[in-house]
Amino acid sequence: MRIYALLVGMWALIILGGGLAVMVLGPLDLGPENAGLNPIVKAIAAVLMVVLWVVVLVRMMKYILRR
């Protein structure tokens, strides 16, 4: 039963992360004068979000599988 909680949590984070990427990072625009900076900012934000998601998943996995 615990593995199902982990799978549901993983899917929830995937859906939440995809929603944040589409709703926040997609329309992010720093203006025409910073056109070269836009993809760099988006890439850094996406990588930071992935790192955060991995940390959350590891902690969630440790909590669920430790019980």
mmJSON file of the N, C-alpha and C atoms, coordinates in Angstrom:
{"data_MODEL":{"atom_site":{
"group_PDB":["ATOM","ATOM","ATOM","ATOM","ATOM","ATOM","ATOM","ATOM","ATOM","ATOM","ATOM","ATOM","ATOM","ATOM","ATOM","ATOM","ATOM","ATOM","ATOM","ATOM","ATOM","ATOM","ATOM","ATOM","ATOM","ATOM","ATOM","ATOM","ATOM","ATOM","ATOM","ATOM","ATOM","ATOM","ATOM","ATOM","ATOM","ATOM","ATOM","ATOM","ATOM","ATOM","ATOM","ATOM","ATOM","ATOM","ATOM","ATOM","ATOM","ATOM","ATOM","ATOM","ATOM","ATOM","ATOM","ATOM","ATOM","ATOM","ATOM","ATOM","ATOM","ATOM","ATOM","ATOM","ATOM","ATOM","ATOM","ATOM","ATOM","ATOM","ATOM","ATOM","ATOM","ATOM","ATOM","ATOM","ATOM","ATOM","ATOM","ATOM","ATOM","ATOM","ATOM","ATOM","ATOM","ATOM","ATOM","ATOM","ATOM","ATOM","ATOM","ATOM","ATOM","ATOM","ATOM","ATOM","ATOM","ATOM","ATOM","ATOM","ATOM","ATOM","ATOM","ATOM","ATOM","ATOM","ATOM","ATOM","ATOM","ATOM","ATOM","ATOM","ATOM","ATOM","ATOM","ATOM","ATOM","ATOM","ATOM","ATOM","ATOM","ATOM","ATOM","ATOM","ATOM","ATOM","ATOM","ATOM","ATOM","ATOM","ATOM","ATOM","ATOM","ATOM","ATOM","ATOM","ATOM","ATOM","ATOM","ATOM","ATOM","ATOM","ATOM","ATOM","ATOM","ATOM","ATOM","ATOM","ATOM","ATOM","ATOM","ATOM","ATOM","ATOM","ATOM","ATOM","ATOM","ATOM","ATOM","ATOM","ATOM","ATOM","ATOM","ATOM","ATOM","ATOM","ATOM","ATOM","ATOM","ATOM","ATOM","ATOM","ATOM","ATOM","ATOM","ATOM","ATOM","ATOM","ATOM","ATOM","ATOM","ATOM","ATOM","ATOM","ATOM","ATOM","ATOM","ATOM","ATOM","ATOM","ATOM","ATOM","ATOM","ATOM","ATOM","ATOM","ATOM","ATOM","ATOM","ATOM","ATOM"],
"id":[1,2,3,4,5,6,7,8,9,10,11,12,13,14,15,16,17,18,19,20,21,22,23,24,25,26,27,28,29,30,31,32,33,34,35,36,37,38,39,40,41,42,43,44,45,46,47,48,49,50,51,52,53,54,55,56,57,58,59,60,61,62,63,64,65,66,67,68,69,70,71,72,73,74,75,76,77,78,79,80,81,82,83,84,85,86,87,88,89,90,91,92,93,94,95,96,97,98,99,100,101,102,103,104,105,106,107,108,109,110,111,112,113,114,115,116,117,118,119,120,121,122,123,124,125,126,127,128,129,130,131,132,133,134,135,136,137,138,139,140,141,142,143,144,145,146,147,148,149,150,151,152,153,154,155,156,157,158,159,160,161,162,163,164,165,166,167,168,169,170,171,172,173,174,175,176,177,178,179,180,181,182,183,184,185,186,187,188,189,190,191,192,193,194,195,196,197,198,199,200,201],
"type_symbol":["N","C","C","N","C","C","N","C","C","N","C","C","N","C","C","N","C","C","N","C","C","N","C","C","N","C","C","N","C","C","N","C","C","N","C","C","N","C","C","N","C","C","N","C","C","N","C","C","N","C","C","N","C","C","N","C","C","N","C","C","N","C","C","N","C","C","N","C","C","N","C","C","N","C","C","N","C","C","N","C","C","N","C","C","N","C","C","N","C","C","N","C","C","N","C","C","N","C","C","N","C","C","N","C","C","N","C","C","N","C","C","N","C","C","N","C","C","N","C","C","N","C","C","N","C","C","N","C","C","N","C","C","N","C","C","N","C","C","N","C","C","N","C","C","N","C","C","N","C","C","N","C","C","N","C","C","N","C","C","N","C","C","N","C","C","N","C","C","N","C","C","N","C","C","N","C","C","N","C","C","N","C","C","N","C","C","N","C","C","N","C","C","N","C","C","N","C","C","N","C","C"],
"label_atom_id":["N","CA","C","N","CA","C","N","CA","C","N","CA","C","N","CA","C","N","CA","C","N","CA","C","N","CA","C","N","CA","C","N","CA","C","N","CA","C","N","CA","C","N","CA","C","N","CA","C","N","CA","C","N","CA","C","N","CA","C","N","CA","C","N","CA","C","N","CA","C","N","CA","C","N","CA","C","N","CA","C","N","CA","C","N","CA","C","N","CA","C","N","CA","C","N","CA","C","N","CA","C","N","CA","C","N","CA","C","N","CA","C","N","CA","C","N","CA","C","N","CA","C","N","CA","C","N","CA","C","N","CA","C","N","CA","C","N","CA","C","N","CA","C","N","CA","C","N","CA","C","N","CA","C","N","CA","C","N","CA","C","N","CA","C","N","CA","C","N","CA","C","N","CA","C","N","CA","C","N","CA","C","N","CA","C","N","CA","C","N","CA","C","N","CA","C","N","CA","C","N","CA","C","N","CA","C","N","CA","C","N","CA","C","N","CA","C","N","CA","C","N","CA","C","N","CA","C","N","CA","C","N","CA","C"],
"label_alt_id":[null,null,null,null,null,null,null,null,null,null,null,null,null,null,null,null,null,null,null,null,null,null,null,null,null,null,null,null,null,null,null,null,null,null,null,null,null,null,null,null,null,null,null,null,null,null,null,null,null,null,null,null,null,null,null,null,null,null,null,null,null,null,null,null,null,null,null,null,null,null,null,null,null,null,null,null,null,null,null,null,null,null,null,null,null,null,null,null,null,null,null,null,null,null,null,null,null,null,null,null,null,null,null,null,null,null,null,null,null,null,null,null,null,null,null,null,null,null,null,null,null,null,null,null,null,null,null,null,null,null,null,null,null,null,null,null,null,null,null,null,null,null,null,null,null,null,null,null,null,null,null,null,null,null,null,null,null,null,null,null,null,null,null,null,null,null,null,null,null,null,null,null,null,null,null,null,null,null,null,null,null,null,null,null,null,null,null,null,null,null,null,null,null,null,null,null,null,null,null,null,null],
"label_comp_id":["MET","MET","MET","ARG","ARG","ARG","ILE","ILE","ILE","TYR","TYR","TYR","ALA","ALA","ALA","LEU","LEU","LEU","LEU","LEU","LEU","VAL","VAL","VAL","GLY","GLY","GLY","MET","MET","MET","TRP","TRP","TRP","ALA","ALA","ALA","LEU","LEU","LEU","ILE","ILE","ILE","ILE","ILE","ILE","LEU","LEU","LEU","GLY","GLY","GLY","GLY","GLY","GLY","GLY","GLY","GLY","LEU","LEU","LEU","ALA","ALA","ALA","VAL","VAL","VAL","MET","MET","MET","VAL","VAL","VAL","LEU","LEU","LEU","GLY","GLY","GLY","PRO","PRO","PRO","LEU","LEU","LEU","ASP","ASP","ASP","LEU","LEU","LEU","GLY","GLY","GLY","PRO","PRO","PRO","GLU","GLU","GLU","ASN","ASN","ASN","ALA","ALA","ALA","GLY","GLY","GLY","LEU","LEU","LEU","ASN","ASN","ASN","PRO","PRO","PRO","ILE","ILE","ILE","VAL","VAL","VAL","LYS","LYS","LYS","ALA","ALA","ALA","ILE","ILE","ILE","ALA","ALA","ALA","ALA","ALA","ALA","VAL","VAL","VAL","LEU","LEU","LEU","MET","MET","MET","VAL","VAL","VAL","VAL","VAL","VAL","LEU","LEU","LEU","TRP","TRP","TRP","VAL","VAL","VAL","VAL","VAL","VAL","VAL","VAL","VAL","LEU","LEU","LEU","VAL","VAL","VAL","ARG","ARG","ARG","MET","MET","MET","MET","MET","MET","LYS","LYS","LYS","TYR","TYR","TYR","ILE","ILE","ILE","LEU","LEU","LEU","ARG","ARG","ARG","ARG","ARG","ARG"],
"label_asym_id":["A","A","A","A","A","A","A","A","A","A","A","A","A","A","A","A","A","A","A","A","A","A","A","A","A","A","A","A","A","A","A","A","A","A","A","A","A","A","A","A","A","A","A","A","A","A","A","A","A","A","A","A","A","A","A","A","A","A","A","A","A","A","A","A","A","A","A","A","A","A","A","A","A","A","A","A","A","A","A","A","A","A","A","A","A","A","A","A","A","A","A","A","A","A","A","A","A","A","A","A","A","A","A","A","A","A","A","A","A","A","A","A","A","A","A","A","A","A","A","A","A","A","A","A","A","A","A","A","A","A","A","A","A","A","A","A","A","A","A","A","A","A","A","A","A","A","A","A","A","A","A","A","A","A","A","A","A","A","A","A","A","A","A","A","A","A","A","A","A","A","A","A","A","A","A","A","A","A","A","A","A","A","A","A","A","A","A","A","A","A","A","A","A","A","A","A","A","A","A","A","A"],
"label_entity_id":["1","1","1","1","1","1","1","1","1","1","1","1","1","1","1","1","1","1","1","1","1","1","1","1","1","1","1","1","1","1","1","1","1","1","1","1","1","1","1","1","1","1","1","1","1","1","1","1","1","1","1","1","1","1","1","1","1","1","1","1","1","1","1","1","1","1","1","1","1","1","1","1","1","1","1","1","1","1","1","1","1","1","1","1","1","1","1","1","1","1","1","1","1","1","1","1","1","1","1","1","1","1","1","1","1","1","1","1","1","1","1","1","1","1","1","1","1","1","1","1","1","1","1","1","1","1","1","1","1","1","1","1","1","1","1","1","1","1","1","1","1","1","1","1","1","1","1","1","1","1","1","1","1","1","1","1","1","1","1","1","1","1","1","1","1","1","1","1","1","1","1","1","1","1","1","1","1","1","1","1","1","1","1","1","1","1","1","1","1","1","1","1","1","1","1","1","1","1","1","1","1"],
"label_seq_id":[1,1,1,2,2,2,3,3,3,4,4,4,5,5,5,6,6,6,7,7,7,8,8,8,9,9,9,10,10,10,11,11,11,12,12,12,13,13,13,14,14,14,15,15,15,16,16,16,17,17,17,18,18,18,19,19,19,20,20,20,21,21,21,22,22,22,23,23,23,24,24,24,25,25,25,26,26,26,27,27,27,28,28,28,29,29,29,30,30,30,31,31,31,32,32,32,33,33,33,34,34,34,35,35,35,36,36,36,37,37,37,38,38,38,39,39,39,40,40,40,41,41,41,42,42,42,43,43,43,44,44,44,45,45,45,46,46,46,47,47,47,48,48,48,49,49,49,50,50,50,51,51,51,52,52,52,53,53,53,54,54,54,55,55,55,56,56,56,57,57,57,58,58,58,59,59,59,60,60,60,61,61,61,62,62,62,63,63,63,64,64,64,65,65,65,66,66,66,67,67,67],
"pdbx_PDB_ins_code":[null,null,null,null,null,null,null,null,null,null,null,null,null,null,null,null,null,null,null,null,null,null,null,null,null,null,null,null,null,null,null,null,null,null,null,null,null,null,null,null,null,null,null,null,null,null,null,null,null,null,null,null,null,null,null,null,null,null,null,null,null,null,null,null,null,null,null,null,null,null,null,null,null,null,null,null,null,null,null,null,null,null,null,null,null,null,null,null,null,null,null,null,null,null,null,null,null,null,null,null,null,null,null,null,null,null,null,null,null,null,null,null,null,null,null,null,null,null,null,null,null,null,null,null,null,null,null,null,null,null,null,null,null,null,null,null,null,null,null,null,null,null,null,null,null,null,null,null,null,null,null,null,null,null,null,null,null,null,null,null,null,null,null,null,null,null,null,null,null,null,null,null,null,null,null,null,null,null,null,null,null,null,null,null,null,null,null,null,null,null,null,null,null,null,null,null,null,null,null,null,null],
"Cartn_x":[0.816,0.0,0.861,2.032,2.892,3.444,3.672,4.209,3.208,1.92,0.898,0.896,1.137,1.231,2.412,3.505,4.677,4.384,3.717,3.379,2.413,1.42,0.478,1.208,2.109,2.889,3.771,4.384,5.224,4.403,3.238,2.399,1.887,1.566,1.114,2.213,3.448,4.557,4.807,4.641,4.822,3.776,2.524,1.443,1.618,1.965,2.185,3.358,4.446,5.618,5.328,4.586,4.211,3.308,2.381,1.497,2.258,3.189,4.002,4.851,5.42,6.252,5.432,4.226,3.393,2.799,2.34,1.644,2.588,3.762,4.666,5.869,6.576,7.796,7.513,6.447,6.134,5.941,5.033,4.796,5.813,6.792,7.79,8.54,8.54,9.211,9.875,11.146,11.892,11.96,11.284,11.262,12.151,11.954,12.731,14.221,14.557,15.978,16.76,16.045,16.689,16.307,16.197,15.75,16.707,17.983,18.95,18.963,18.442,18.433,17.216,16.136,14.903,15.124,15.742,15.903,16.834,17.805,18.722,17.981,17.158,16.381,15.401,14.752,13.801,14.508,15.673,16.412,16.885,17.386,17.836,16.655,15.52,14.335,13.864,13.904,13.478,14.418,15.707,16.678,16.512,16.315,16.091,14.814,13.785,12.535,12.739,13.516,13.795,14.571,15.551,16.322,15.419,14.544,13.603,12.685,12.203,11.3,12.026,13.277,14.042,14.236,14.538,14.696,13.386,12.276,10.969,10.654,10.916,10.646,11.504,12.756,13.629,13.146,12.787,12.285,10.968,10.106,8.826,9.055,9.985,10.274,10.835,11.752,12.315,11.223,10.333,9.265,8.303,7.895,6.907,7.52,8.73,9.319,9.937,10.135,10.679,9.615,8.345,7.274,7.063],
"Cartn_y":[-1.2,0.0,1.265,1.174,2.359,2.751,1.755,2.065,2.866,2.641,3.399,4.869,5.109,6.485,7.193,6.479,7.057,7.353,6.432,6.647,7.816,7.92,9.044,10.358,10.37,11.579,11.967,10.976,11.256,11.847,11.258,11.773,13.17,13.416,14.75,15.784,15.441,16.366,16.564,15.511,15.638,16.594,16.409,17.261,18.692,18.856,20.205,20.893,20.171,20.745,21.12,20.264,20.59,21.808,21.891,23.061,24.336,24.272,25.459,25.863,24.876,25.183,25.844,25.338,25.871,27.232,27.361,28.579,29.718,29.389,30.435,30.622,29.533,29.669,29.933,29.354,29.546,31.0,31.713,33.099,34.107,33.645,34.54,35.263,36.58,37.377,38.567,38.746,39.84,41.074,41.042,42.188,41.98,42.81,42.641,42.956,43.803,44.138,42.99,42.058,40.905,39.602,39.632,38.463,37.285,37.534,36.452,35.894,36.66,36.238,35.381,35.504,34.759,33.252,32.61,31.158,30.733,31.573,31.243,31.249,32.262,32.352,31.182,30.86,29.745,28.421,28.222,26.979,26.851,27.926,27.894,27.623,28.259,28.027,26.586,26.028,24.643,23.671,23.911,23.031,23.123,24.317,24.474,23.771,23.823,23.146,21.629,21.112,19.673,19.257,20.043,19.728,19.741,20.73,20.802,19.589,19.186,18.028,16.755,16.598,15.411,15.375,16.514,16.582,16.218,16.76,16.446,14.961,14.403,12.983,12.086,12.425,11.619,11.655,12.841,12.942,12.19,12.311,11.611,10.101,9.645,8.219,7.705,8.453,8.036,7.967,8.942,8.965,7.795,7.553,6.501,5.118,4.893,3.568,3.271,4.298,4.096,3.549,3.926,3.501,2.026],
"Cartn_z":[0.0,0.0,0.0,0.647,0.724,-0.639,-1.487,-2.812,-3.635,-3.404,-4.124,-3.685,-2.406,-1.921,-2.578,-2.719,-3.38,-4.847,-5.532,-6.941,-7.114,-6.241,-6.319,-6.067,-5.092,-4.824,-5.999,-6.629,-7.791,-8.933,-9.199,-10.272,-9.952,-8.692,-8.298,-8.548,-8.212,-8.452,-9.942,-10.742,-12.186,-12.766,-12.362,-12.878,-12.395,-11.112,-10.574,-11.272,-11.486,-12.156,-13.596,-14.291,-15.67,-15.737,-14.796,-14.742,-14.458,-13.521,-13.229,-14.427,-15.103,-16.262,-17.365,-17.591,-18.669,-18.288,-17.048,-16.644,-16.247,-15.714,-15.214,-16.139,-16.422,-17.223,-18.695,-19.221,-20.644,-21.037,-20.361,-20.755,-20.196,-19.428,-18.86,-19.976,-19.906,-20.926,-20.252,-20.497,-19.886,-20.778,-21.878,-22.779,-23.983,-25.009,-26.243,-26.074,-25.125,-24.948,-24.306,-23.663,-23.029,-23.732,-25.032,-25.784,-25.633,-25.513,-25.34,-23.934,-22.991,-21.597,-21.248,-22.032,-21.756,-21.666,-22.659,-22.56,-21.426,-21.091,-20.0,-18.668,-18.445,-17.211,-17.115,-18.215,-18.218,-17.952,-18.536,-18.33,-16.887,-16.32,-14.925,-13.996,-14.252,-13.425,-13.546,-14.732,-14.934,-14.224,-14.307,-13.633,-12.118,-11.596,-10.157,-9.722,-10.55,-10.222,-10.215,-11.15,-11.186,-9.939,-9.54,-8.337,-7.111,-7.019,-5.904,-5.891,-7.057,-7.151,-6.732,-7.108,-6.723,-5.208,-4.611,-3.154,-2.466,-2.945,-2.355,-2.516,-3.684,-3.908,-3.019,-2.838,-1.988,-0.546,-0.07,1.306,1.459,0.475,0.521,0.498,-0.325,-0.417,0.91,1.513,2.795,3.864,3.869,4.87,4.681,3.451,3.183,3.397,2.949,3.038,4.409,5.226,6.569,7.513,7.3,8.208,8.186],
"occupancy":[1.0,1.0,1.0,1.0,1.0,1.0,1.0,1.0,1.0,1.0,1.0,1.0,1.0,1.0,1.0,1.0,1.0,1.0,1.0,1.0,1.0,1.0,1.0,1.0,1.0,1.0,1.0,1.0,1.0,1.0,1.0,1.0,1.0,1.0,1.0,1.0,1.0,1.0,1.0,1.0,1.0,1.0,1.0,1.0,1.0,1.0,1.0,1.0,1.0,1.0,1.0,1.0,1.0,1.0,1.0,1.0,1.0,1.0,1.0,1.0,1.0,1.0,1.0,1.0,1.0,1.0,1.0,1.0,1.0,1.0,1.0,1.0,1.0,1.0,1.0,1.0,1.0,1.0,1.0,1.0,1.0,1.0,1.0,1.0,1.0,1.0,1.0,1.0,1.0,1.0,1.0,1.0,1.0,1.0,1.0,1.0,1.0,1.0,1.0,1.0,1.0,1.0,1.0,1.0,1.0,1.0,1.0,1.0,1.0,1.0,1.0,1.0,1.0,1.0,1.0,1.0,1.0,1.0,1.0,1.0,1.0,1.0,1.0,1.0,1.0,1.0,1.0,1.0,1.0,1.0,1.0,1.0,1.0,1.0,1.0,1.0,1.0,1.0,1.0,1.0,1.0,1.0,1.0,1.0,1.0,1.0,1.0,1.0,1.0,1.0,1.0,1.0,1.0,1.0,1.0,1.0,1.0,1.0,1.0,1.0,1.0,1.0,1.0,1.0,1.0,1.0,1.0,1.0,1.0,1.0,1.0,1.0,1.0,1.0,1.0,1.0,1.0,1.0,1.0,1.0,1.0,1.0,1.0,1.0,1.0,1.0,1.0,1.0,1.0,1.0,1.0,1.0,1.0,1.0,1.0,1.0,1.0,1.0,1.0,1.0,1.0],
"B_iso_or_equiv":[0.0,0.0,0.0,0.0,0.0,0.0,0.0,0.0,0.0,0.0,0.0,0.0,0.0,0.0,0.0,0.0,0.0,0.0,0.0,0.0,0.0,0.0,0.0,0.0,0.0,0.0,0.0,0.0,0.0,0.0,0.0,0.0,0.0,0.0,0.0,0.0,0.0,0.0,0.0,0.0,0.0,0.0,0.0,0.0,0.0,0.0,0.0,0.0,0.0,0.0,0.0,0.0,0.0,0.0,0.0,0.0,0.0,0.0,0.0,0.0,0.0,0.0,0.0,0.0,0.0,0.0,0.0,0.0,0.0,0.0,0.0,0.0,0.0,0.0,0.0,0.0,0.0,0.0,0.0,0.0,0.0,0.0,0.0,0.0,0.0,0.0,0.0,0.0,0.0,0.0,0.0,0.0,0.0,0.0,0.0,0.0,0.0,0.0,0.0,0.0,0.0,0.0,0.0,0.0,0.0,0.0,0.0,0.0,0.0,0.0,0.0,0.0,0.0,0.0,0.0,0.0,0.0,0.0,0.0,0.0,0.0,0.0,0.0,0.0,0.0,0.0,0.0,0.0,0.0,0.0,0.0,0.0,0.0,0.0,0.0,0.0,0.0,0.0,0.0,0.0,0.0,0.0,0.0,0.0,0.0,0.0,0.0,0.0,0.0,0.0,0.0,0.0,0.0,0.0,0.0,0.0,0.0,0.0,0.0,0.0,0.0,0.0,0.0,0.0,0.0,0.0,0.0,0.0,0.0,0.0,0.0,0.0,0.0,0.0,0.0,0.0,0.0,0.0,0.0,0.0,0.0,0.0,0.0,0.0,0.0,0.0,0.0,0.0,0.0,0.0,0.0,0.0,0.0,0.0,0.0,0.0,0.0,0.0,0.0,0.0,0.0],
"pdbx_formal_charge":[null,null,null,null,null,null,null,null,null,null,null,null,null,null,null,null,null,null,null,null,null,null,null,null,null,null,null,null,null,null,null,null,null,null,null,null,null,null,null,null,null,null,null,null,null,null,null,null,null,null,null,null,null,null,null,null,null,null,null,null,null,null,null,null,null,null,null,null,null,null,null,null,null,null,null,null,null,null,null,null,null,null,null,null,null,null,null,null,null,null,null,null,null,null,null,null,null,null,null,null,null,null,null,null,null,null,null,null,null,null,null,null,null,null,null,null,null,null,null,null,null,null,null,null,null,null,null,null,null,null,null,null,null,null,null,null,null,null,null,null,null,null,null,null,null,null,null,null,null,null,null,null,null,null,null,null,null,null,null,null,null,null,null,null,null,null,null,null,null,null,null,null,null,null,null,null,null,null,null,null,null,null,null,null,null,null,null,null,null,null,null,null,null,null,null,null,null,null,null,null,null],
"auth_seq_id":[1,1,1,2,2,2,3,3,3,4,4,4,5,5,5,6,6,6,7,7,7,8,8,8,9,9,9,10,10,10,11,11,11,12,12,12,13,13,13,14,14,14,15,15,15,16,16,16,17,17,17,18,18,18,19,19,19,20,20,20,21,21,21,22,22,22,23,23,23,24,24,24,25,25,25,26,26,26,27,27,27,28,28,28,29,29,29,30,30,30,31,31,31,32,32,32,33,33,33,34,34,34,35,35,35,36,36,36,37,37,37,38,38,38,39,39,39,40,40,40,41,41,41,42,42,42,43,43,43,44,44,44,45,45,45,46,46,46,47,47,47,48,48,48,49,49,49,50,50,50,51,51,51,52,52,52,53,53,53,54,54,54,55,55,55,56,56,56,57,57,57,58,58,58,59,59,59,60,60,60,61,61,61,62,62,62,63,63,63,64,64,64,65,65,65,66,66,66,67,67,67],
"auth_comp_id":["MET","MET","MET","ARG","ARG","ARG","ILE","ILE","ILE","TYR","TYR","TYR","ALA","ALA","ALA","LEU","LEU","LEU","LEU","LEU","LEU","VAL","VAL","VAL","GLY","GLY","GLY","MET","MET","MET","TRP","TRP","TRP","ALA","ALA","ALA","LEU","LEU","LEU","ILE","ILE","ILE","ILE","ILE","ILE","LEU","LEU","LEU","GLY","GLY","GLY","GLY","GLY","GLY","GLY","GLY","GLY","LEU","LEU","LEU","ALA","ALA","ALA","VAL","VAL","VAL","MET","MET","MET","VAL","VAL","VAL","LEU","LEU","LEU","GLY","GLY","GLY","PRO","PRO","PRO","LEU","LEU","LEU","ASP","ASP","ASP","LEU","LEU","LEU","GLY","GLY","GLY","PRO","PRO","PRO","GLU","GLU","GLU","ASN","ASN","ASN","ALA","ALA","ALA","GLY","GLY","GLY","LEU","LEU","LEU","ASN","ASN","ASN","PRO","PRO","PRO","ILE","ILE","ILE","VAL","VAL","VAL","LYS","LYS","LYS","ALA","ALA","ALA","ILE","ILE","ILE","ALA","ALA","ALA","ALA","ALA","ALA","VAL","VAL","VAL","LEU","LEU","LEU","MET","MET","MET","VAL","VAL","VAL","VAL","VAL","VAL","LEU","LEU","LEU","TRP","TRP","TRP","VAL","VAL","VAL","VAL","VAL","VAL","VAL","VAL","VAL","LEU","LEU","LEU","VAL","VAL","VAL","ARG","ARG","ARG","MET","MET","MET","MET","MET","MET","LYS","LYS","LYS","TYR","TYR","TYR","ILE","ILE","ILE","LEU","LEU","LEU","ARG","ARG","ARG","ARG","ARG","ARG"],
"auth_asym_id":["A","A","A","A","A","A","A","A","A","A","A","A","A","A","A","A","A","A","A","A","A","A","A","A","A","A","A","A","A","A","A","A","A","A","A","A","A","A","A","A","A","A","A","A","A","A","A","A","A","A","A","A","A","A","A","A","A","A","A","A","A","A","A","A","A","A","A","A","A","A","A","A","A","A","A","A","A","A","A","A","A","A","A","A","A","A","A","A","A","A","A","A","A","A","A","A","A","A","A","A","A","A","A","A","A","A","A","A","A","A","A","A","A","A","A","A","A","A","A","A","A","A","A","A","A","A","A","A","A","A","A","A","A","A","A","A","A","A","A","A","A","A","A","A","A","A","A","A","A","A","A","A","A","A","A","A","A","A","A","A","A","A","A","A","A","A","A","A","A","A","A","A","A","A","A","A","A","A","A","A","A","A","A","A","A","A","A","A","A","A","A","A","A","A","A","A","A","A","A","A","A"],
"auth_atom_id":["N","CA","C","N","CA","C","N","CA","C","N","CA","C","N","CA","C","N","CA","C","N","CA","C","N","CA","C","N","CA","C","N","CA","C","N","CA","C","N","CA","C","N","CA","C","N","CA","C","N","CA","C","N","CA","C","N","CA","C","N","CA","C","N","CA","C","N","CA","C","N","CA","C","N","CA","C","N","CA","C","N","CA","C","N","CA","C","N","CA","C","N","CA","C","N","CA","C","N","CA","C","N","CA","C","N","CA","C","N","CA","C","N","CA","C","N","CA","C","N","CA","C","N","CA","C","N","CA","C","N","CA","C","N","CA","C","N","CA","C","N","CA","C","N","CA","C","N","CA","C","N","CA","C","N","CA","C","N","CA","C","N","CA","C","N","CA","C","N","CA","C","N","CA","C","N","CA","C","N","CA","C","N","CA","C","N","CA","C","N","CA","C","N","CA","C","N","CA","C","N","CA","C","N","CA","C","N","CA","C","N","CA","C","N","CA","C","N","CA","C","N","CA","C","N","CA","C","N","CA","C","N","CA","C"],
"pdbx_PDB_model_num":[1,1,1,1,1,1,1,1,1,1,1,1,1,1,1,1,1,1,1,1,1,1,1,1,1,1,1,1,1,1,1,1,1,1,1,1,1,1,1,1,1,1,1,1,1,1,1,1,1,1,1,1,1,1,1,1,1,1,1,1,1,1,1,1,1,1,1,1,1,1,1,1,1,1,1,1,1,1,1,1,1,1,1,1,1,1,1,1,1,1,1,1,1,1,1,1,1,1,1,1,1,1,1,1,1,1,1,1,1,1,1,1,1,1,1,1,1,1,1,1,1,1,1,1,1,1,1,1,1,1,1,1,1,1,1,1,1,1,1,1,1,1,1,1,1,1,1,1,1,1,1,1,1,1,1,1,1,1,1,1,1,1,1,1,1,1,1,1,1,1,1,1,1,1,1,1,1,1,1,1,1,1,1,1,1,1,1,1,1,1,1,1,1,1,1,1,1,1,1,1,1]
}}}
